[in-house]
């Protein structure tokens, strides 16, 4: 019996190459100053919003850590669950509902994210802006998916949902880079 197995000595170099490419791309993104004038204007505008004590809540001061990573679990969880249901027979209605609930959960997550982003230093803000743009692509994919599902075109809805999930992966990797590699942590109490 001839069985093929994954040769780890071949897979690991490919993983290292992909990881190296990704980190190099992120390093370049951090150093690229092209969007800095727009970033400064956007950050100033967001900081000037009269949010009062709500700003502290959005930034997670009462919890001791940002709430944005917590809030993104709603859309991501709904969309991942919808993707699972999309491959199950007879679950189209549930997948449609989860797609809609995921879209409804975007606004709170985005508002908290923008509130955090407004105080980030340039390197983090540059990656954060790309993260936000990629999130706009995610929302676009899922909005088209929902429209197709509600319009009686479930196959088109599933395709757009899967495209959205791929965009979520990229966006999540960017967000993870900001949170972990760039070490964006809690906002100090006070």
N, CA and C atoms as a LAMMPS dump frame, in Angstrom:
ITEM: TIMESTEP
0
ITEM: NUMBER OF ATOMS
570
ITEM: BOX BOUNDS ff ff ff
-5.0000000000000000e+02 5.0000000000000000e+02
-5.0000000000000000e+02 5.0000000000000000e+02
-5.0000000000000000e+02 5.0000000000000000e+02
ITEM: ATOMS id mol type element x y z
1 1 1 N 0.841 -1.172 0
2 1 2 C 0 0 0
3 1 3 C 0.89 1.242 0
4 2 1 N 0.685 2.1 -0.953
5 2 2 C 1.475 3.308 -1.095
6 2 3 C 0.676 4.485 -0.543
7 3 1 N 1.087 5.018 0.582
8 3 2 C 0.395 6.177 1.151
9 3 3 C 1.317 7.378 1.071
10 4 1 N 0.718 8.502 0.72
11 4 2 C 1.493 9.746 0.663
12 4 3 C 1.255 10.512 1.955
13 5 1 N 2.312 11.005 2.512
14 5 2 C 2.208 11.832 3.701
15 5 3 C 2.885 13.152 3.424
16 6 1 N 2.522 14.127 4.199
17 6 2 C 3.123 15.435 4.082
18 6 3 C 4.551 15.375 4.611
19 7 1 N 5.472 15.79 3.793
20 7 2 C 6.876 15.805 4.193
21 7 3 C 7.147 17.116 4.933
22 8 1 N 7.309 17.07 6.272
23 8 2 C 7.496 18.3 7.028
24 8 3 C 8.744 19.072 6.631
25 9 1 N 9.74 18.412 6.116
26 9 2 C 10.955 19.128 5.714
27 9 3 C 10.694 20.009 4.504
28 10 1 N 9.647 19.709 3.729
29 10 2 C 9.29 20.554 2.588
30 10 3 C 8.252 21.599 2.973
31 11 1 N 7.373 21.268 3.911
32 11 2 C 6.322 22.199 4.32
33 11 3 C 6.882 23.34 5.159
34 12 1 N 7.802 23.049 6.052
35 12 2 C 8.329 24.07 6.953
36 12 3 C 9.057 25.185 6.197
37 13 1 N 9.919 24.888 5.228
38 13 2 C 10.543 25.992 4.488
39 13 3 C 9.517 26.871 3.76
40 14 1 N 8.469 26.261 3.236
41 14 2 C 7.433 27.054 2.562
42 14 3 C 6.719 27.961 3.56
43 15 1 N 6.456 27.441 4.758
44 15 2 C 5.827 28.239 5.799
45 15 3 C 6.742 29.38 6.226
46 16 1 N 8.014 29.091 6.363
47 16 2 C 8.976 30.145 6.725
48 16 3 C 9.051 31.206 5.633
49 17 1 N 9.027 30.798 4.386
50 17 2 C 9.071 31.76 3.275
51 17 3 C 7.834 32.646 3.286
52 18 1 N 6.653 32.048 3.48
53 18 2 C 5.414 32.825 3.515
54 18 3 C 5.409 33.773 4.713
55 19 1 N 5.862 33.291 5.85
56 19 2 C 5.929 34.116 7.047
57 19 3 C 6.901 35.279 6.852
58 20 1 N 8.042 34.982 6.248
59 20 2 C 9.02 36.038 5.984
60 20 3 C 8.471 37.103 5.053
61 21 1 N 7.753 36.671 4.013
62 21 2 C 7.143 37.625 3.079
63 21 3 C 6.133 38.504 3.808
64 22 1 N 5.265 37.881 4.635
65 22 2 C 4.235 38.616 5.361
66 22 3 C 4.858 39.645 6.306
67 23 1 N 5.868 39.238 7.072
68 23 2 C 6.492 40.158 8.02
69 23 3 C 7.232 41.288 7.305
70 24 1 N 7.859 40.98 6.179
71 24 2 C 8.519 42.025 5.388
72 24 3 C 7.496 43.023 4.874
73 25 1 N 6.369 42.525 4.402
74 25 2 C 5.295 43.402 3.911
75 25 3 C 4.783 44.297 5.03
76 26 1 N 4.583 43.733 6.214
77 26 2 C 4.114 44.521 7.347
78 26 3 C 5.145 45.564 7.768
79 27 1 N 6.411 45.196 7.76
80 27 2 C 7.469 46.163 8.098
81 27 3 C 7.471 47.333 7.12
82 28 1 N 7.302 47.038 5.846
83 28 2 C 7.237 48.109 4.835
84 28 3 C 6.02 48.99 5.052
85 29 1 N 4.898 48.352 5.379
86 29 2 C 3.663 49.087 5.64
87 29 3 C 3.857 50.05 6.81
88 30 1 N 4.535 49.59 7.85
89 30 2 C 4.786 50.426 9.021
90 30 3 C 5.641 51.644 8.69
91 31 1 N 6.545 51.507 7.742
92 31 2 C 7.485 52.589 7.405
93 31 3 C 6.996 53.511 6.3
94 32 1 N 5.971 53.117 5.57
95 32 2 C 5.483 53.918 4.45
96 32 3 C 4.702 55.114 4.972
97 33 1 N 5.163 56.309 4.653
98 33 2 C 4.565 57.532 5.189
99 33 3 C 3.546 58.175 4.245
100 34 1 N 3.251 57.541 3.149
101 34 2 C 2.37 58.112 2.133
102 34 3 C 1.022 58.561 2.698
103 35 1 N 0.413 57.777 3.555
104 35 2 C -0.924 58.095 4.084
105 35 3 C -0.874 58.934 5.354
106 36 1 N 0.3 59.293 5.831
107 36 2 C 0.398 60.003 7.11
108 36 3 C -0.422 61.29 7.183
109 37 1 N -0.453 62.144 6.143
110 37 2 C -1.294 63.345 6.261
111 37 3 C -2.776 62.999 6.474
112 38 1 N -3.274 62.029 5.753
113 38 2 C -4.674 61.616 5.927
114 38 3 C -4.886 60.993 7.302
115 39 1 N -3.918 60.208 7.747
116 39 2 C -4.019 59.58 9.068
117 39 3 C -4.109 60.644 10.157
118 40 1 N -3.255 61.666 10.075
119 40 2 C -3.278 62.726 11.096
120 40 3 C -4.633 63.434 11.124
121 41 1 N -5.198 63.719 9.954
122 41 2 C -6.496 64.397 9.884
123 41 3 C -7.591 63.507 10.471
124 42 1 N -7.593 62.234 10.08
125 42 2 C -8.607 61.311 10.603
126 42 3 C -8.479 61.133 12.114
127 43 1 N -7.254 60.962 12.593
128 43 2 C -7.065 60.78 14.035
129 43 3 C -7.522 62.018 14.805
130 44 1 N -7.15 63.182 14.308
131 44 2 C -7.565 64.427 14.967
132 44 3 C -9.094 64.54 14.986
133 45 1 N -9.724 64.204 13.864
134 45 2 C -11.182 64.265 13.788
135 45 3 C -11.86 63.312 14.757
136 46 1 N -11.346 62.097 14.859
137 46 2 C -11.937 61.116 15.77
138 46 3 C -11.734 61.545 17.218
139 47 1 N -10.534 62.043 17.532
140 47 2 C -10.275 62.494 18.91
141 47 3 C -11.139 63.684 19.296
142 48 1 N -11.568 64.467 18.297
143 48 2 C -12.365 65.662 18.604
144 48 3 C -13.854 65.365 18.772
145 49 1 N -14.288 64.141 18.503
146 49 2 C -15.701 63.799 18.681
147 49 3 C -16.085 63.921 20.148
148 50 1 N -17.23 64.542 20.429
149 50 2 C -17.643 64.734 21.834
150 50 3 C -18.246 63.456 22.427
151 51 1 N -17.405 62.505 22.735
152 51 2 C -17.877 61.215 23.229
153 51 3 C -17.96 61.14 24.746
154 52 1 N -17.316 62.059 25.437
155 52 2 C -17.353 62.059 26.898
156 52 3 C -16.854 60.741 27.476
157 53 1 N -17.583 60.241 28.475
158 53 2 C -17.199 59.001 29.154
159 53 3 C -17.328 57.773 28.257
160 54 1 N -18.097 57.89 27.189
161 54 2 C -18.265 56.765 26.259
162 54 3 C -16.919 56.402 25.628
163 55 1 N -16.071 57.394 25.437
164 55 2 C -14.739 57.134 24.861
165 55 3 C -13.976 56.136 25.726
166 56 1 N -14.019 56.322 27.029
167 56 2 C -13.324 55.388 27.933
168 56 3 C -13.9 53.984 27.83
169 57 1 N -15.219 53.888 27.721
170 57 2 C -15.859 52.572 27.579
171 57 3 C -15.434 51.933 26.263
172 58 1 N -15.466 52.721 25.172
173 58 2 C -15.064 52.193 23.865
174 58 3 C -13.605 51.753 23.855
175 59 1 N -12.782 52.412 24.619
176 59 2 C -11.359 52.064 24.683
177 59 3 C -11.087 50.957 25.695
178 60 1 N -12.094 50.593 26.476
179 60 2 C -11.956 49.466 27.395
180 60 3 C -11.337 49.795 28.732
181 61 1 N -11.293 51.052 29.099
182 61 2 C -10.684 51.398 30.4
183 61 3 C -11.325 50.668 31.57
184 62 1 N -12.668 50.552 31.622
185 62 2 C -13.247 49.828 32.767
186 62 3 C -12.818 48.357 32.826
187 63 1 N -12.496 47.766 31.679
188 63 2 C -12.083 46.366 31.641
189 63 3 C -10.575 46.186 31.809
190 64 1 N -9.828 47.257 31.558
191 64 2 C -8.376 47.161 31.629
192 64 3 C -7.742 46.689 30.332
193 65 1 N -8.528 46.569 29.275
194 65 2 C -8.001 46.192 27.96
195 65 3 C -8.983 46.664 26.881
196 66 1 N -8.511 46.838 25.657
197 66 2 C -9.393 47.308 24.583
198 66 3 C -10.59 46.371 24.379
199 67 1 N -11.748 46.948 24.031
200 67 2 C -12.936 46.134 23.781
201 67 3 C -13.062 45.731 22.312
202 68 1 N -12.325 46.39 21.429
203 68 2 C -12.422 46.051 20.004
204 68 3 C -12.173 44.565 19.74
205 69 1 N -11.104 43.969 20.276
206 69 2 C -10.896 42.536 20.016
207 69 3 C -12.049 41.665 20.525
208 70 1 N -12.691 42.065 21.589
209 70 2 C -13.836 41.336 22.121
210 70 3 C -15.041 41.487 21.187
211 71 1 N -15.289 42.712 20.721
212 71 2 C -16.465 42.975 19.897
213 71 3 C -16.387 42.339 18.513
214 72 1 N -15.186 42.159 17.983
215 72 2 C -15.081 41.554 16.644
216 72 3 C -15.468 40.079 16.661
217 73 1 N -15.57 39.499 17.842
218 73 2 C -15.953 38.089 17.913
219 73 3 C -17.364 37.85 17.405
220 74 1 N -18.24 38.856 17.52
221 74 2 C -19.619 38.69 17.047
222 74 3 C -19.652 38.513 15.532
223 75 1 N -19.149 39.476 14.749
224 75 2 C -19.208 39.248 13.302
225 75 3 C -18.387 38.049 12.851
226 76 1 N -17.182 37.911 13.37
227 76 2 C -16.337 36.793 12.925
228 76 3 C -16.983 35.458 13.287
229 77 1 N -17.492 35.346 14.498
230 77 2 C -18.138 34.101 14.915
231 77 3 C -19.37 33.784 14.08
232 78 1 N -20.174 34.799 13.814
233 78 2 C -21.369 34.582 12.983
234 78 3 C -20.981 34.137 11.579
235 79 1 N -20.004 34.813 11.004
236 79 2 C -19.632 34.502 9.617
237 79 3 C -18.951 33.149 9.509
238 80 1 N -18.138 32.796 10.478
239 80 2 C -17.525 31.469 10.465
240 80 3 C -18.606 30.392 10.618
241 81 1 N -19.552 30.63 11.506
242 81 2 C -20.653 29.682 11.68
243 81 3 C -21.49 29.573 10.408
244 82 1 N -21.731 30.707 9.745
245 82 2 C -22.481 30.693 8.485
246 82 3 C -21.732 29.873 7.438
247 83 1 N -20.407 29.995 7.406
248 83 2 C -19.612 29.223 6.441
249 83 3 C -19.753 27.732 6.694
250 84 1 N -19.78 27.342 7.96
251 84 2 C -19.97 25.924 8.294
252 84 3 C -21.365 25.475 7.847
253 85 1 N -22.365 26.283 8.155
254 85 2 C -23.736 25.921 7.784
255 85 3 C -23.932 25.899 6.268
256 86 1 N -23.155 26.707 5.56
257 86 2 C -23.264 26.737 4.1
258 86 3 C -22.921 25.399 3.453
259 87 1 N -22.165 24.571 4.135
260 87 2 C -21.834 23.253 3.567
261 87 3 C -22.745 22.153 4.106
262 88 1 N -23.703 22.528 4.951
263 88 2 C -24.654 21.573 5.515
264 88 3 C -25.968 21.679 4.742
265 89 1 N -26.527 20.567 4.322
266 89 2 C -27.797 20.625 3.603
267 89 3 C -28.921 21.194 4.476
268 90 1 N -29.745 22.037 3.884
269 90 2 C -30.924 22.56 4.561
270 90 3 C -30.673 23.644 5.582
271 91 1 N -29.514 24.238 5.596
272 91 2 C -29.199 25.251 6.601
273 91 3 C -29.072 26.658 6.019
274 92 1 N -29.616 26.884 4.83
275 92 2 C -29.478 28.177 4.156
276 92 3 C -30.091 29.309 4.967
277 93 1 N -31.248 29.067 5.574
278 93 2 C -31.914 30.135 6.336
279 93 3 C -31.073 30.537 7.551
280 94 1 N -30.528 29.556 8.244
281 94 2 C -29.69 29.856 9.41
282 94 3 C -28.418 30.596 8.988
283 95 1 N -27.816 30.193 7.875
284 95 2 C -26.614 30.874 7.391
285 95 3 C -26.925 32.316 7.014
286 96 1 N -28.098 32.534 6.428
287 96 2 C -28.512 33.896 6.082
288 96 3 C -28.681 34.739 7.335
289 97 1 N -29.315 34.171 8.348
290 97 2 C -29.501 34.889 9.615
291 97 3 C -28.157 35.238 10.244
292 98 1 N -27.238 34.292 10.264
293 98 2 C -25.917 34.561 10.844
294 98 3 C -25.153 35.612 10.05
295 99 1 N -25.307 35.605 8.746
296 99 2 C -24.658 36.632 7.925
297 99 3 C -25.187 38.012 8.303
298 100 1 N -26.506 38.123 8.476
299 100 2 C -27.116 39.402 8.852
300 100 3 C -26.699 39.84 10.253
301 101 1 N -26.695 38.908 11.21
302 101 2 C -26.287 39.252 12.578
303 101 3 C -24.818 39.69 12.59
304 102 1 N -23.976 39.026 11.803
305 102 2 C -22.576 39.431 11.697
306 102 3 C -22.441 40.859 11.2
307 103 1 N -23.229 41.196 10.182
308 103 2 C -23.187 42.569 9.666
309 103 3 C -23.663 43.57 10.712
310 104 1 N -24.678 43.195 11.496
311 104 2 C -25.17 44.084 12.549
312 104 3 C -24.114 44.296 13.636
313 105 1 N -23.255 43.31 13.841
314 105 2 C -22.221 43.425 14.868
315 105 3 C -20.999 44.216 14.445
316 106 1 N -20.947 44.618 13.189
317 106 2 C -19.778 45.347 12.689
318 106 3 C -19.673 46.74 13.301
319 107 1 N -20.779 47.458 13.399
320 107 2 C -20.724 48.859 13.84
321 107 3 C -20.086 49.024 15.217
322 108 1 N -20.522 48.3 16.247
323 108 2 C -19.862 48.486 17.551
324 108 3 C -18.37 48.16 17.512
325 109 1 N -18.014 47.104 16.805
326 109 2 C -16.595 46.731 16.712
327 109 3 C -15.801 47.819 15.99
328 110 1 N -16.361 48.343 14.919
329 110 2 C -15.665 49.382 14.152
330 110 3 C -15.518 50.667 14.959
331 111 1 N -16.562 51.052 15.666
332 111 2 C -16.501 52.28 16.466
333 111 3 C -15.417 52.154 17.543
334 112 1 N -15.371 51.011 18.211
335 112 2 C -14.336 50.799 19.228
336 112 3 C -12.951 50.776 18.58
337 113 1 N -12.843 50.15 17.424
338 113 2 C -11.558 50.099 16.73
339 113 3 C -11.06 51.477 16.318
340 114 1 N -11.944 52.269 15.749
341 114 2 C -11.544 53.631 15.35
342 114 3 C -11.161 54.467 16.559
343 115 1 N -11.858 54.272 17.68
344 115 2 C -11.531 55.016 18.903
345 115 3 C -10.123 54.656 19.383
346 116 1 N -9.78 53.38 19.351
347 116 2 C -8.413 52.965 19.694
348 116 3 C -7.41 53.523 18.693
349 117 1 N -7.74 53.419 17.415
350 117 2 C -6.835 53.814 16.337
351 117 3 C -6.463 55.292 16.419
352 118 1 N -7.396 56.116 16.875
353 118 2 C -7.164 57.567 16.906
354 118 3 C -5.973 57.956 17.771
355 119 1 N -5.571 57.108 18.698
356 119 2 C -4.449 57.421 19.584
357 119 3 C -3.198 56.603 19.298
358 120 1 N -3.199 55.871 18.194
359 120 2 C -2.028 55.047 17.878
360 120 3 C -0.901 55.89 17.286
361 121 1 N 0.346 55.508 17.573
362 121 2 C 1.481 56.166 16.932
363 121 3 C 1.53 55.803 15.444
364 122 1 N 2.313 56.538 14.665
365 122 2 C 2.296 56.379 13.204
366 122 3 C 2.451 54.948 12.682
367 123 1 N 3.402 54.173 13.198
368 123 2 C 3.63 52.824 12.67
369 123 3 C 2.389 51.956 12.827
370 124 1 N 1.762 52.052 13.997
371 124 2 C 0.562 51.272 14.261
372 124 3 C -0.627 51.813 13.475
373 125 1 N -0.722 53.13 13.388
374 125 2 C -1.84 53.743 12.67
375 125 3 C -1.802 53.39 11.183
376 126 1 N -0.613 53.265 10.622
377 126 2 C -0.501 52.888 9.2
378 126 3 C -1.063 51.491 8.96
379 127 1 N -0.663 50.552 9.793
380 127 2 C -1.193 49.185 9.665
381 127 3 C -2.678 49.19 10.003
382 128 1 N -3.077 49.978 10.989
383 128 2 C -4.483 50.07 11.373
384 128 3 C -5.357 50.586 10.245
385 129 1 N -4.844 51.523 9.469
386 129 2 C -5.621 52.034 8.337
387 129 3 C -5.825 50.947 7.289
388 130 1 N -4.803 50.166 7.019
389 130 2 C -4.937 49.043 6.078
390 130 3 C -5.909 48.009 6.646
391 131 1 N -5.85 47.779 7.944
392 131 2 C -6.788 46.882 8.624
393 131 3 C -8.227 47.373 8.405
394 132 1 N -8.446 48.669 8.56
395 132 2 C -9.789 49.233 8.377
396 132 3 C -10.257 49.106 6.93
397 133 1 N -9.357 49.357 5.988
398 133 2 C -9.719 49.226 4.566
399 133 3 C -10.058 47.775 4.248
400 134 1 N -9.276 46.85 4.792
401 134 2 C -9.583 45.438 4.541
402 134 3 C -10.905 45.054 5.19
403 135 1 N -11.233 45.663 6.321
404 135 2 C -12.53 45.409 6.944
405 135 3 C -13.672 45.944 6.086
406 136 1 N -13.439 47.046 5.401
407 136 2 C -14.461 47.556 4.476
408 136 3 C -14.71 46.539 3.361
409 137 1 N -13.653 45.9 2.897
410 137 2 C -13.811 44.851 1.883
411 137 3 C -14.599 43.676 2.451
412 138 1 N -14.326 43.315 3.701
413 138 2 C -15.056 42.235 4.368
414 138 3 C -16.548 42.564 4.404
415 139 1 N -16.865 43.757 4.875
416 139 2 C -18.271 44.167 4.989
417 139 3 C -18.927 44.181 3.613
418 140 1 N -18.21 44.646 2.607
419 140 2 C -18.751 44.64 1.243
420 140 3 C -19.09 43.232 0.78
421 141 1 N -18.181 42.3 1.02
422 141 2 C -18.425 40.904 0.624
423 141 3 C -19.658 40.34 1.313
424 142 1 N -19.767 40.57 2.618
425 142 2 C -20.905 40.019 3.346
426 142 3 C -22.204 40.747 3.025
427 143 1 N -22.149 42.024 2.707
428 143 2 C -23.366 42.737 2.288
429 143 3 C -23.875 42.176 0.961
430 144 1 N -22.964 41.935 0.02
431 144 2 C -23.358 41.331 -1.254
432 144 3 C -23.874 39.917 -1.019
433 145 1 N -23.218 39.187 -0.132
434 145 2 C -23.66 37.834 0.204
435 145 3 C -25.091 37.851 0.742
436 146 1 N -25.359 38.751 1.687
437 146 2 C -26.692 38.819 2.276
438 146 3 C -27.729 39.197 1.216
439 147 1 N -27.403 40.169 0.388
440 147 2 C -28.34 40.576 -0.666
441 147 3 C -28.635 39.409 -1.608
442 148 1 N -27.611 38.658 -1.964
443 148 2 C -27.809 37.505 -2.848
444 148 3 C -28.66 36.439 -2.165
445 149 1 N -28.389 36.169 -0.913
446 149 2 C -29.154 35.163 -0.17
447 149 3 C -30.625 35.575 -0.086
448 150 1 N -30.856 36.827 0.273
449 150 2 C -32.236 37.307 0.399
450 150 3 C -32.931 37.406 -0.957
451 151 1 N -32.141 37.57 -2.001
452 151 2 C -32.686 37.655 -3.351
453 151 3 C -32.869 36.3 -4.022
454 152 1 N -32.704 35.228 -3.274
455 152 2 C -32.933 33.894 -3.817
456 152 3 C -31.789 33.341 -4.648
457 153 1 N -30.589 33.856 -4.424
458 153 2 C -29.408 33.353 -5.135
459 153 3 C -28.404 32.825 -4.114
460 154 1 N -28.724 31.694 -3.492
461 154 2 C -27.886 31.177 -2.403
462 154 3 C -26.467 30.816 -2.829
463 155 1 N -26.285 30.311 -4.044
464 155 2 C -24.922 29.95 -4.475
465 155 3 C -24.046 31.202 -4.547
466 156 1 N -24.586 32.269 -5.099
467 156 2 C -23.844 33.533 -5.153
468 156 3 C -23.574 34.041 -3.732
469 157 1 N -24.562 33.879 -2.854
470 157 2 C -24.384 34.292 -1.459
471 157 3 C -23.263 33.533 -0.774
472 158 1 N -23.193 32.226 -1.028
473 158 2 C -22.12 31.416 -0.432
474 158 3 C -20.754 31.839 -0.968
475 159 1 N -20.658 32.084 -2.264
476 159 2 C -19.374 32.49 -2.851
477 159 3 C -18.888 33.808 -2.247
478 160 1 N -19.788 34.774 -2.121
479 160 2 C -19.397 36.051 -1.528
480 160 3 C -19.055 35.893 -0.049
481 161 1 N -19.742 34.997 0.612
482 161 2 C -19.434 34.722 2.013
483 161 3 C -18.026 34.147 2.15
484 162 1 N -17.674 33.216 1.287
485 162 2 C -16.334 32.627 1.348
486 162 3 C -15.258 33.656 0.996
487 163 1 N -15.569 34.539 0.052
488 163 2 C -14.631 35.63 -0.246
489 163 3 C -14.472 36.53 0.973
490 164 1 N -15.586 36.788 1.65
491 164 2 C -15.531 37.588 2.877
492 164 3 C -14.71 36.92 3.957
493 165 1 N -14.822 35.6 4.064
494 165 2 C -14.038 34.881 5.077
495 165 3 C -12.55 34.973 4.767
496 166 1 N -12.183 34.932 3.49
497 166 2 C -10.774 35.095 3.117
498 166 3 C -10.295 36.498 3.495
499 167 1 N -11.144 37.498 3.255
500 167 2 C -10.785 38.872 3.621
501 167 3 C -10.694 39.023 5.14
502 168 1 N -11.553 38.315 5.88
503 168 2 C -11.481 38.324 7.35
504 168 3 C -10.127 37.793 7.814
505 169 1 N -9.634 36.769 7.146
506 169 2 C -8.337 36.195 7.53
507 169 3 C -7.223 37.236 7.385
508 170 1 N -7.232 37.96 6.288
509 170 2 C -6.21 38.998 6.071
510 170 3 C -6.37 40.113 7.097
511 171 1 N -7.601 40.582 7.261
512 171 2 C -7.858 41.653 8.209
513 171 3 C -7.496 41.241 9.629
514 172 1 N -7.842 40.01 9.992
515 172 2 C -7.509 39.519 11.325
516 172 3 C -6.008 39.425 11.543
517 173 1 N -5.29 39.033 10.511
518 173 2 C -3.827 38.97 10.625
519 173 3 C -3.249 40.368 10.83
520 174 1 N -3.824 41.356 10.155
521 174 2 C -3.375 42.742 10.351
522 174 3 C -3.702 43.209 11.765
523 175 1 N -4.912 42.917 12.23
524 175 2 C -5.292 43.293 13.588
525 175 3 C -4.428 42.597 14.621
526 176 1 N -4.146 41.329 14.392
527 176 2 C -3.269 40.597 15.304
528 176 3 C -1.875 41.19 15.344
529 177 1 N -1.397 41.637 14.195
530 177 2 C -0.076 42.27 14.139
531 177 3 C -0.06 43.524 15.01
532 178 1 N -1.119 44.327 14.902
533 178 2 C -1.185 45.552 15.696
534 178 3 C -1.229 45.21 17.187
535 179 1 N -2.058 44.256 17.543
536 179 2 C -2.255 43.93 18.959
537 179 3 C -1.064 43.228 19.583
538 180 1 N -0.419 42.345 18.828
539 180 2 C 0.621 41.516 19.422
540 180 3 C 2.028 41.935 19.04
541 181 1 N 2.317 42.015 17.762
542 181 2 C 3.677 42.361 17.364
543 181 3 C 3.993 43.817 17.664
544 182 1 N 3.014 44.695 17.437
545 182 2 C 3.241 46.096 17.726
546 182 3 C 2.868 46.436 19.174
547 183 1 N 2.348 45.477 19.884
548 183 2 C 2.075 45.567 21.322
549 183 3 C 1.149 46.714 21.717
550 184 1 N 0.018 46.852 21.006
551 184 2 C -0.988 47.777 21.461
552 184 3 C -1.686 47.108 22.624
553 185 1 N -1.638 47.739 23.75
554 185 2 C -2.232 47.144 24.945
555 185 3 C -3.343 47.996 25.498
556 186 1 N -3.592 47.85 26.774
557 186 2 C -4.678 48.59 27.404
558 186 3 C -4.353 50.075 27.504
559 187 1 N -5.403 50.856 27.56
560 187 2 C -5.242 52.288 27.809
561 187 3 C -5.177 52.474 29.316
562 188 1 N -4.257 53.277 29.782
563 188 2 C -4.12 53.433 31.225
564 188 3 C -5.393 53.975 31.863
565 189 1 N -5.691 53.496 33.038
566 189 2 C -6.852 54.001 33.784
567 189 3 C -6.561 55.426 34.218
568 190 1 N -7.598 56.179 34.335
569 190 2 C -7.363 57.512 34.84
570 190 3 C -8.24 58.46 34.264
